[in-house]
Amino acid sequence: MNKLIPLALAALPAAAMADVTIYGKVGVGLEYNKNTFSDGSSLGATRVDDYVSWLGFKGAEDLGSGSKAIWQIESAVWMDGSGSNTFGTRDTFVGLSGNLGMVRLGRLSNAQRYPMKPAVDLWFSSTPTRGGANEPNIFTRTAYFAKNSVRYDSPDLNGLKGSLQWSAGENGAAGKRVNDAWNAGLSYRLGPWFLDYGHDRQANPAGLAEARHADADTVALGYAADGLRTVLAYQQARGWDWNDRGFIGPSGAATDIETREYLLSLAYDVGRFTPMFTYAYGADQKANGGRADDSGYRQWIAGVNYRLSKRTSLILSHGRLSLGQGVANYNPYKDAPAGASVRKESTTALELRHFF
């Protein structure tokens, strides 16, 4: 009997986790990054960087009548050892799904991040934490994981789906409005064509006594068939400055900065090789009703994905980013000399990537 008890206890976790799926991505890149600063100096550095790795657990329970209880815990993993490996840093939720759609509560992607971002960002980057000119993370800064969220996703209605999301700011203080956020998305699929739209509004991201909204509208039109993938995207925003690669920079919300951006991405499969190209353009910003001179950006990224297997790839990429003289404080690696900011950035990298 004593021998049977440990055997029974050892079997319990396997039984309890029978419906749990473990999944993730690991990616590490060897890169060379060079910045040229506004004072004319430059600095180059060779890095070993995490290229957006994560570990996830998810599961579902059948509740009958087509309904399910669903859950997921997804966490960022810093493969280079430079960050904090904590649970629940990505899409993490509990919810219900059925014939009328899906409701989830937790930390959730907004519409700009899902379903839109995988099509817009061929390079599979995530947030502005990594840096480097070989990912379009200025354009995709409006795609993020919103904490304290409730999100509803509609069922598929002949290719049309929608989403509504509210996120509680939970940061109220005397004389300041709580920074709640709202997001809405629409997606349409017709054969190889797709159209995605996302609207995001932050109530008071700068934490001002006088509340100032920050808004972002993003639309992407694309085509994917016979190995060809292409997408054309447009984004306009108020309060989403690109200083410091900032996500809703307080200076932007405080001064009513307005931005307009365009992006084109192309990829084509040739056997195991997939050449890829992205071009992004940010027009001069507007501030307090006037145009900020030479405050835009231009970026291009070119590279190739070589598939070693269905789940493992080598990706060689090179990107160049140029910013106008009117863009101040842009310094993602915090390595600019005192009083200077980045004017040009180039990044060359070789990444080894595996999905499981």
The 8 nearest C-alpha neighbors of each residue, nearest first, counted from 0:
[[1, 3, 2, 4, 5, 6, 7, 8],
 [2, 0, 3, 4, 5, 6, 7, 8],
 [3, 1, 0, 4, 5, 6, 7, 8],
 [2, 4, 0, 6, 1, 5, 7, 8],
 [3, 5, 7, 6, 1, 2, 8, 0],
 [6, 4, 8, 7, 3, 9, 2, 1],
 [5, 7, 3, 9, 4, 8, 10, 2],
 [6, 8, 4, 10, 5, 9, 3, 11],
 [9, 7, 5, 11, 10, 6, 4, 12],
 [10, 8, 6, 7, 11, 5, 12, 13],
 [9, 11, 7, 8, 13, 12, 6, 14],
 [12, 10, 14, 8, 13, 9, 15, 7],
 [13, 11, 15, 14, 10, 16, 9, 8],
 [14, 12, 16, 11, 15, 10, 17, 9],
 [13, 15, 11, 17, 12, 16, 10, 18],
 [14, 16, 12, 13, 17, 11, 18, 19],
 [17, 15, 19, 13, 14, 18, 12, 11],
 [16, 18, 14, 15, 19, 13, 12, 20],
 [19, 17, 16, 58, 20, 59, 15, 60],
 [20, 18, 58, 16, 57, 17, 56, 21],
 [21, 19, 57, 56, 58, 22, 18, 55],
 [22, 20, 56, 55, 19, 57, 23, 54],
 [23, 21, 55, 355, 54, 20, 56, 24],
 [24, 22, 54, 53, 355, 55, 354, 25],
 [23, 25, 354, 52, 53, 353, 355, 26],
 [26, 24, 52, 353, 352, 354, 53, 27],
 [25, 27, 352, 50, 351, 52, 49, 51],
 [28, 26, 49, 50, 350, 351, 48, 78],
 [29, 27, 350, 48, 349, 47, 30, 348],
 [28, 30, 47, 349, 348, 46, 350, 48],
 [31, 29, 348, 46, 347, 45, 28, 32],
 [30, 32, 45, 347, 346, 44, 46, 348],
 [31, 33, 346, 44, 43, 345, 30, 45],
 [34, 32, 43, 345, 42, 344, 44, 346],
 [35, 33, 344, 42, 41, 343, 341, 36],
 [34, 36, 41, 343, 342, 341, 40, 344],
 [37, 35, 341, 342, 340, 38, 40, 39],
 [36, 38, 339, 39, 340, 342, 341, 35],
 [39, 37, 36, 40, 339, 340, 336, 35],
 [40, 38, 37, 36, 35, 41, 342, 339],
 [41, 39, 36, 38, 35, 42, 37, 336],
 [42, 40, 35, 34, 36, 39, 43, 33],
 [41, 43, 34, 33, 35, 44, 40, 334],
 [42, 44, 33, 32, 34, 41, 45, 31],
 [45, 43, 32, 31, 46, 33, 42, 30],
 [44, 46, 31, 30, 32, 43, 47, 29],
 [47, 45, 30, 48, 29, 31, 44, 32],
 [46, 48, 29, 28, 30, 79, 49, 27],
 [49, 47, 28, 79, 27, 46, 50, 29],
 [48, 50, 27, 78, 79, 77, 51, 26],
 [51, 49, 26, 27, 48, 52, 28, 124],
 [50, 52, 49, 124, 26, 125, 53, 25],
 [53, 51, 25, 24, 76, 26, 75, 50],
 [52, 54, 75, 76, 23, 24, 74, 25],
 [53, 55, 23, 74, 73, 22, 75, 24],
 [56, 54, 73, 22, 72, 23, 21, 74],
 [55, 57, 21, 72, 20, 71, 73, 22],
 [58, 56, 71, 20, 19, 70, 72, 55],
 [57, 59, 19, 70, 18, 69, 20, 71],
 [60, 58, 69, 68, 67, 70, 61, 18],
 [59, 61, 68, 67, 62, 69, 58, 18],
 [60, 62, 67, 63, 66, 68, 59, 65],
 [63, 61, 67, 66, 60, 68, 64, 65],
 [62, 64, 65, 66, 61, 67, 60, 97],
 [65, 63, 66, 62, 97, 61, 67, 98],
 [66, 64, 63, 97, 98, 67, 62, 61],
 [67, 65, 97, 62, 63, 64, 96, 61],
 [68, 66, 61, 62, 96, 60, 95, 69],
 [67, 69, 95, 60, 59, 94, 96, 61],
 [70, 68, 59, 94, 95, 93, 58, 67],
 [71, 69, 93, 92, 58, 57, 94, 59],
 [70, 72, 57, 91, 92, 56, 73, 58],
 [73, 71, 91, 56, 55, 87, 57, 92],
 [74, 72, 55, 89, 87, 90, 91, 54],
 [75, 73, 88, 87, 86, 89, 54, 53],
 [74, 76, 53, 88, 52, 84, 89, 77],
 [75, 77, 53, 52, 84, 78, 74, 54],
 [78, 76, 80, 82, 79, 49, 84, 81],
 [77, 79, 49, 80, 76, 27, 52, 25],
 [80, 78, 49, 77, 81, 48, 47, 27],
 [81, 79, 77, 78, 82, 83, 49, 84],
 [80, 82, 79, 77, 83, 78, 49, 48],
 [83, 81, 77, 80, 84, 79, 76, 78],
 [82, 84, 85, 77, 81, 76, 80, 75],
 [83, 85, 76, 77, 75, 82, 86, 74],
 [86, 84, 83, 74, 88, 87, 75, 76],
 [87, 85, 74, 88, 84, 73, 72, 75],
 [86, 88, 74, 73, 91, 89, 72, 85],
 [87, 89, 74, 86, 75, 85, 73, 90],
 [88, 90, 73, 74, 87, 91, 144, 75],
 [91, 89, 107, 106, 73, 108, 92, 72],
 [92, 90, 72, 106, 71, 87, 73, 105],
 [93, 91, 105, 104, 71, 70, 103, 106],
 [94, 92, 70, 103, 104, 69, 71, 105],
 [95, 93, 103, 69, 102, 68, 104, 70],
 [94, 96, 68, 102, 67, 69, 101, 103],
 [97, 95, 101, 67, 66, 100, 102, 68],
 [96, 98, 66, 100, 99, 65, 101, 67],
 [97, 99, 100, 65, 154, 66, 96, 101],
 [100, 98, 97, 154, 153, 101, 96, 152],
 [101, 99, 153, 154, 97, 98, 152, 96],
 [100, 102, 96, 152, 151, 95, 97, 153],
 [103, 101, 151, 94, 95, 150, 96, 152],
 [104, 102, 94, 150, 93, 149, 92, 95],
 [103, 105, 149, 92, 148, 93, 94, 150],
 [106, 104, 92, 148, 147, 91, 107, 146],
 [107, 105, 146, 91, 90, 145, 148, 147],
 [106, 108, 90, 144, 145, 105, 148, 109],
 [109, 107, 144, 112, 143, 113, 145, 90],
 [108, 110, 112, 111, 143, 113, 144, 182],
 [111, 109, 113, 184, 197, 112, 114, 183],
 [112, 110, 142, 115, 197, 109, 113, 116],
 [111, 113, 142, 116, 110, 109, 115, 108],
 [114, 112, 115, 110, 111, 116, 108, 109],
 [113, 115, 116, 112, 110, 117, 111, 195],
 [116, 114, 113, 111, 112, 117, 118, 195],
 [115, 117, 112, 119, 118, 120, 113, 111],
 [118, 116, 120, 119, 115, 121, 123, 114],
 [117, 119, 116, 120, 115, 121, 230, 221],
 [120, 118, 116, 117, 121, 230, 115, 264],
 [119, 121, 122, 117, 118, 116, 123, 135],
 [122, 120, 123, 119, 118, 117, 264, 275],
 [121, 123, 120, 124, 134, 133, 135, 275],
 [124, 122, 121, 120, 125, 117, 51, 134],
 [125, 123, 122, 51, 134, 126, 120, 50],
 [124, 126, 51, 123, 127, 136, 128, 143],
 [125, 127, 128, 136, 124, 140, 143, 129],
 [128, 126, 129, 136, 130, 244, 140, 125],
 [127, 129, 126, 130, 125, 331, 244, 136],
 [130, 128, 127, 131, 126, 50, 49, 48],
 [131, 129, 127, 128, 331, 132, 332, 136],
 [130, 132, 133, 346, 134, 129, 32, 345],
 [131, 133, 318, 346, 319, 345, 134, 320],
 [134, 132, 318, 131, 317, 300, 346, 316],
 [133, 135, 132, 136, 124, 122, 131, 300],
 [136, 134, 137, 138, 139, 133, 120, 132],
 [135, 137, 139, 138, 134, 140, 127, 126],
 [138, 136, 140, 139, 135, 244, 241, 127],
 [137, 139, 136, 140, 135, 260, 279, 141],
 [138, 140, 136, 141, 142, 137, 135, 116],
 [141, 139, 137, 142, 138, 136, 246, 127],
 [140, 142, 139, 143, 111, 215, 246, 138],
 [143, 141, 112, 111, 140, 139, 109, 116],
 [142, 144, 108, 112, 109, 141, 145, 126],
 [145, 143, 108, 107, 106, 109, 89, 146],
 [146, 144, 107, 106, 108, 148, 143, 166],
 [145, 147, 106, 148, 105, 144, 107, 166],
 [148, 146, 166, 167, 105, 106, 145, 149],
 [149, 147, 166, 105, 146, 165, 104, 106],
 [148, 150, 104, 165, 164, 103, 166, 105],
 [151, 149, 164, 103, 163, 102, 148, 165],
 [150, 152, 102, 163, 162, 101, 164, 153],
 [153, 151, 162, 101, 100, 161, 102, 150],
 [152, 154, 100, 161, 160, 162, 101, 151],
 [155, 153, 100, 99, 156, 160, 152, 98],
 [154, 156, 160, 159, 158, 157, 153, 100],
 [157, 155, 159, 158, 154, 160, 153, 187],
 [158, 156, 159, 155, 188, 160, 187, 189],
 [157, 159, 188, 187, 156, 155, 189, 160],
 [160, 158, 187, 156, 157, 155, 186, 188],
 [161, 159, 155, 186, 153, 185, 154, 156],
 [162, 160, 185, 153, 184, 152, 186, 159],
 [161, 163, 152, 184, 151, 183, 153, 185],
 [164, 162, 183, 151, 150, 182, 184, 152],
 [165, 163, 150, 182, 149, 181, 183, 151],
 [164, 166, 181, 149, 148, 180, 182, 150],
 [167, 165, 148, 180, 147, 179, 168, 181],
 [166, 168, 179, 147, 169, 148, 180, 165],
 [167, 169, 179, 178, 170, 177, 166, 180],
 [170, 168, 167, 171, 177, 178, 179, 147],
 [171, 169, 168, 177, 178, 172, 176, 167],
 [170, 172, 177, 169, 176, 175, 173, 178],
 [173, 171, 175, 174, 170, 176, 177, 206],
 [172, 174, 175, 171, 176, 208, 177, 170],
 [173, 175, 208, 172, 176, 209, 207, 171],
 [176, 174, 208, 172, 173, 207, 171, 206],
 [175, 177, 171, 210, 178, 203, 174, 208],
 [176, 178, 171, 170, 168, 179, 169, 175],
 [179, 177, 168, 203, 202, 204, 176, 201],
 [178, 180, 168, 167, 202, 166, 177, 201],
 [179, 181, 201, 166, 200, 165, 202, 178],
 [182, 180, 165, 200, 164, 199, 166, 201],
 [181, 183, 199, 164, 198, 163, 200, 109],
 [184, 182, 163, 198, 162, 197, 164, 110],
 [183, 185, 197, 162, 110, 161, 196, 198],
 [184, 186, 161, 196, 195, 160, 162, 197],
 [187, 185, 195, 160, 194, 159, 161, 196],
 [186, 188, 159, 194, 158, 193, 160, 195],
 [187, 189, 193, 158, 192, 190, 159, 194],
 [190, 188, 192, 191, 193, 158, 187, 157],
 [189, 191, 192, 188, 193, 224, 223, 222],
 [190, 192, 223, 222, 224, 189, 193, 188],
 [193, 191, 222, 189, 190, 221, 188, 223],
 [192, 194, 188, 221, 187, 220, 189, 222],
 [193, 195, 220, 187, 186, 219, 221, 188],
 [196, 194, 186, 219, 218, 185, 115, 187],
 [197, 195, 218, 185, 184, 217, 186, 219],
 [196, 198, 184, 110, 217, 111, 183, 216],
 [199, 197, 216, 183, 182, 215, 184, 217],
 [198, 200, 182, 215, 214, 181, 216, 197],
 [201, 199, 214, 181, 180, 213, 182, 202],
 [200, 202, 180, 213, 212, 203, 204, 179],
 [203, 201, 212, 178, 179, 180, 204, 200],
 [202, 204, 178, 211, 210, 212, 206, 205],
 [205, 203, 206, 201, 178, 202, 247, 249],
 [204, 206, 249, 207, 203, 252, 253, 248],
 [207, 205, 204, 203, 175, 208, 210, 176],
 [208, 206, 209, 205, 210, 175, 203, 211],
 [207, 209, 175, 174, 210, 206, 176, 173],
 [210, 208, 207, 211, 175, 176, 174, 206],
 [209, 211, 203, 207, 208, 176, 212, 202],
 [212, 210, 203, 252, 209, 213, 202, 253],
 [211, 213, 202, 203, 201, 214, 210, 200],
 [212, 214, 238, 201, 237, 200, 252, 211],
 [215, 213, 200, 237, 236, 199, 212, 201],
 [214, 216, 236, 199, 198, 235, 237, 200],
 [217, 215, 198, 235, 234, 197, 236, 199],
 [218, 216, 234, 197, 196, 233, 215, 198],
 [217, 219, 196, 233, 232, 195, 234, 197],
 [218, 220, 232, 195, 231, 194, 221, 230],
 [221, 219, 194, 231, 230, 193, 232, 195],
 [220, 222, 230, 193, 229, 192, 231, 194],
 [221, 223, 192, 191, 229, 228, 193, 230],
 [222, 224, 228, 191, 227, 192, 229, 221],
 [225, 223, 227, 226, 191, 222, 228, 192],
 [226, 224, 227, 223, 268, 228, 267, 191],
 [225, 227, 268, 267, 224, 228, 223, 269],
 [228, 226, 267, 224, 223, 225, 266, 268],
 [229, 227, 223, 266, 222, 265, 267, 226],
 [228, 230, 265, 222, 221, 264, 266, 223],
 [231, 229, 221, 264, 220, 263, 119, 232],
 [230, 232, 263, 220, 219, 262, 221, 264],
 [233, 231, 219, 262, 218, 261, 220, 230],
 [234, 232, 261, 218, 260, 217, 262, 219],
 [235, 233, 217, 260, 216, 259, 261, 218],
 [236, 234, 259, 258, 216, 215, 260, 217],
 [235, 237, 215, 258, 214, 257, 239, 216],
 [238, 236, 257, 214, 213, 256, 239, 255],
 [237, 239, 252, 251, 213, 256, 255, 247],
 [240, 238, 247, 237, 251, 236, 248, 246],
 [239, 241, 251, 248, 242, 238, 247, 245],
 [242, 240, 244, 245, 243, 137, 239, 246],
 [241, 243, 329, 244, 245, 240, 328, 327],
 [244, 242, 329, 245, 330, 331, 328, 241],
 [245, 243, 241, 242, 137, 331, 329, 127],
 [246, 244, 243, 248, 241, 242, 247, 240],
 [245, 247, 248, 140, 239, 244, 141, 240],
 [248, 246, 239, 238, 245, 240, 249, 204],
 [247, 249, 245, 251, 250, 240, 246, 239],
 [248, 250, 205, 252, 251, 253, 247, 204],
 [251, 249, 253, 248, 252, 254, 205, 240],
 [250, 252, 238, 256, 240, 248, 249, 253],
 [251, 253, 238, 249, 255, 250, 254, 205],
 [252, 254, 250, 251, 255, 249, 205, 211],
 [253, 255, 251, 256, 252, 287, 250, 286],
 [256, 254, 252, 238, 287, 286, 253, 251],
 [255, 257, 286, 251, 238, 285, 237, 254],
 [258, 256, 237, 285, 236, 284, 255, 286],
 [257, 259, 284, 236, 235, 237, 285, 260],
 [260, 258, 235, 282, 234, 281, 236, 257],
 [259, 261, 281, 234, 280, 233, 282, 235],
 [262, 260, 233, 280, 279, 232, 234, 281],
 [263, 261, 279, 232, 278, 231, 280, 233],
 [262, 264, 231, 278, 277, 230, 232, 279],
 [263, 265, 277, 230, 229, 276, 278, 231],
 [266, 264, 229, 276, 275, 228, 277, 230],
 [267, 265, 275, 228, 274, 227, 273, 229],
 [268, 266, 227, 226, 273, 274, 228, 269],
 [267, 269, 273, 226, 272, 270, 227, 266],
 [270, 268, 272, 273, 271, 267, 226, 274],
 [269, 271, 272, 268, 273, 306, 305, 226],
 [270, 272, 306, 305, 269, 273, 268, 307],
 [273, 271, 305, 269, 270, 304, 268, 274],
 [272, 274, 268, 304, 303, 267, 269, 275],
 [275, 273, 303, 266, 302, 267, 304, 272],
 [276, 274, 266, 302, 265, 303, 301, 273],
 [277, 275, 301, 265, 300, 264, 266, 302],
 [278, 276, 264, 300, 299, 263, 265, 301],
 [277, 279, 299, 263, 262, 298, 264, 300],
 [280, 278, 262, 298, 261, 297, 299, 263],
 [281, 279, 297, 261, 260, 296, 298, 262],
 [280, 282, 260, 296, 295, 259, 297, 261],
 [283, 281, 295, 259, 260, 284, 280, 296],
 [282, 284, 295, 294, 293, 291, 292, 281],
 [285, 283, 258, 291, 257, 294, 290, 282],
 [284, 286, 290, 257, 289, 291, 256, 288],
 [285, 287, 256, 289, 288, 255, 290, 254],
 [288, 286, 289, 255, 254, 256, 285, 290],
 [287, 289, 286, 285, 290, 255, 256, 257],
 [290, 288, 285, 286, 287, 291, 284, 292],
 [291, 289, 285, 292, 284, 286, 283, 288],
 [290, 292, 285, 284, 294, 283, 286, 293],
 [293, 291, 294, 325, 290, 283, 284, 324],
 [292, 294, 323, 325, 324, 295, 283, 291],
 [293, 295, 325, 283, 323, 326, 292, 284],
 [296, 294, 283, 282, 281, 323, 293, 322],
 [297, 295, 322, 281, 321, 280, 323, 298],
 [298, 296, 280, 321, 320, 279, 281, 322],
 [297, 299, 320, 279, 319, 278, 321, 280],
 [298, 300, 278, 277, 319, 318, 279, 320],
 [301, 299, 318, 277, 133, 276, 317, 278],
 [302, 300, 276, 317, 316, 275, 318, 277],
 [301, 303, 316, 315, 275, 274, 317, 276],
 [302, 304, 274, 273, 315, 275, 314, 305],
 [303, 305, 314, 273, 272, 313, 306, 274],
 [304, 306, 272, 313, 312, 271, 314, 307],
 [307, 305, 312, 271, 308, 311, 304, 313],
 [306, 308, 312, 311, 305, 309, 313, 271],
 [309, 307, 311, 306, 310, 312, 271, 305],
 [310, 308, 311, 306, 307, 312, 354, 353],
 [309, 311, 354, 308, 353, 312, 355, 306],
 [310, 312, 353, 308, 307, 352, 309, 306],
 [313, 311, 306, 352, 307, 305, 351, 314],
 [312, 314, 351, 305, 350, 304, 352, 306],
 [315, 313, 304, 350, 349, 303, 305, 316],
 [314, 316, 349, 302, 303, 348, 350, 304],
 [317, 315, 302, 348, 301, 347, 314, 133],
 [316, 318, 347, 301, 346, 133, 300, 302],
 [317, 319, 300, 133, 132, 346, 345, 299],
 [320, 318, 345, 132, 299, 298, 344, 300],
 [319, 321, 298, 344, 343, 132, 297, 345],
 [322, 320, 343, 297, 296, 342, 298, 344],
 [323, 321, 296, 342, 295, 343, 326, 297],
 [324, 322, 293, 294, 325, 295, 326, 296],
 [323, 325, 326, 293, 294, 322, 342, 327],
 [324, 326, 294, 293, 323, 292, 327, 291],
 [327, 325, 294, 324, 323, 322, 242, 329],
 [326, 328, 329, 325, 242, 340, 324, 339],
 [329, 327, 340, 242, 243, 330, 326, 339],
 [330, 328, 243, 242, 340, 341, 327, 331],
 [329, 331, 333, 243, 340, 341, 332, 328],
 [332, 330, 333, 243, 130, 329, 244, 334],
 [331, 333, 334, 330, 130, 335, 131, 129],
 [334, 332, 330, 331, 335, 329, 336, 243],
 [333, 335, 332, 336, 330, 331, 42, 34],
 [334, 336, 340, 339, 333, 330, 337, 36],
 [337, 335, 339, 338, 334, 340, 36, 38],
 [338, 336, 339, 335, 340, 334, 38, 333],
 [337, 339, 336, 340, 335, 328, 38, 37],
 [340, 338, 37, 336, 337, 335, 38, 36],
 [341, 339, 328, 329, 36, 37, 330, 335],
 [340, 342, 36, 329, 330, 343, 35, 37],
 [343, 341, 322, 36, 37, 35, 321, 340],
 [344, 342, 321, 35, 320, 34, 341, 322],
 [343, 345, 34, 320, 33, 319, 132, 35],
 [344, 346, 319, 33, 132, 318, 32, 320],
 [347, 345, 32, 132, 318, 317, 31, 133],
 [348, 346, 317, 31, 30, 316, 318, 32],
 [349, 347, 30, 316, 29, 315, 28, 350],
 [348, 350, 315, 28, 29, 314, 30, 316],
 [351, 349, 28, 314, 27, 313, 352, 348],
 [350, 352, 313, 26, 27, 312, 28, 314],
 [353, 351, 26, 312, 311, 25, 350, 313],
 [352, 354, 311, 25, 310, 24, 26, 312],
 [355, 353, 24, 310, 23, 25, 311, 352],
 [354, 22, 23, 24, 353, 310, 21, 25]]
